[in-house]
């Protein structure tokens, strides 16, 4: 059974700091990995998608890496800002739902606070 | 991308009652997904809603507790029946991108508290 773990559960940093969020998964047989941002009352926003054949993806100040063989992904945030404060979720697409589609398995998230 | 509207955004309900959550998508999609996020826990898939057929439920979830309707390709409802405090969660509607099928999109969620 695929399990996704995110460390740390919470992180507080001063503005301007570079930081890394970690995600690990137990089964390397994944289709892709997606990082989301969750803001209270605003649902989930997709940040980056890494296909299983890729090593990393970049979007602005965000860089996500994937090491499928070791079951690890990292989300690097450069020059953090107070607006980056949110919960960051990692999800792997692996296996099948009862409905036959590819299944998303989520971690519990890392709650990030960036202090001005 | 897909824009998903979900309502209500939050509700406080009494034990034993039922709540129906609505999800509207701005484009036609084959599958719509309903997730639950219990406090401090990860998102868990409840069921997949297909237009024209019954929803398919994941292990641990049953139709009597979470009946789902899917009358057309842009709309679905999830009902949380005979609620107890353990049903207090965020419920989220989700779809896969129409063009970018690997990307998952989510509604803002419904925060449910059961007293």
Interface residues (C-beta under 8 A of the other chain):
Chain A: X4 X31 X32 X34 X36 X41 X42 X43 X44 X45 X46 X49 X51 X89 X91 X93 X97 X98 X99 X100 X101 X103 X104 X105 X106 X107 X108 X109
Chain B: X4 X6 X9 X31 X33 X40 X41 X42 X43 X44 X45 X47 X48 X50 X55 X56 X57 X58 X59 X92 X96 X102 X103 X104 X105 X106 X107 X108 X109 X111
